Structure formats: structure tokens, C-alpha cells
Amino acid sequence: MDFAKSSELILNVLNSHGKLSQKEIANCIKIPERTIRYNLRQLIGKGLVRESLVWTDLRQKEFELGDSLCLSLC
């Protein structure tokens, strides 16, 4: 699959770190949160990334690799 460079970086960070928030992803790869947000929406739409609520703070979400991508990378 062809991805934007920022999408590849997001997938690599999630593969190496597991579940991360949008802010944690932005801090790891030094890309603006708006770009992270856009790319996460695209990756979620393709089923490559999965989002879940942070139960200790329901305003936040965590992101991790989707099942289909995890099987091919892990």
C-alpha cells in the first residue's frame, strides 16, 4: 500500500510503542497534532488503526494498530 510519509511514521510508532494518544504520537515523531489527527482518520477508515477510549479520562482516546495490520507486521 502507498501511504503518506506521515502515515508511515504513525504506523511505525504504533508498531514499536503499542497504544498511544494523539499527543504522544505527535511528541514521538515531531509532526503537528492536526496532521496526526488527519492521518489517524485516514488510517482508521482503512482499518489499519484502531481507537479506544481511555477509561480514566473519557475525553481522551488511544490508538493502536488494527488487527489486520498487526498480523502482517507483528
HELIX and SHEET records of a PDB file:
HELIX    1   1 LYS A    5  HIS A   17  1                                  13    
HELIX    2   2 GLN A   22  ILE A   29  1                                   8    
HELIX    3   3 GLU A   33  GLY A   45  1                                  13    
HELIX    4   4 ASP A   67  LEU A   73  1                                   7    
SHEET    1   A 3 LEU A  20  SER A  21  0                                        
SHEET    2   A 3 ASP A  57  LEU A  65 -1                                        
SHEET    3   A 3 VAL A  49  VAL A  54 -1                                        
END                                                                             
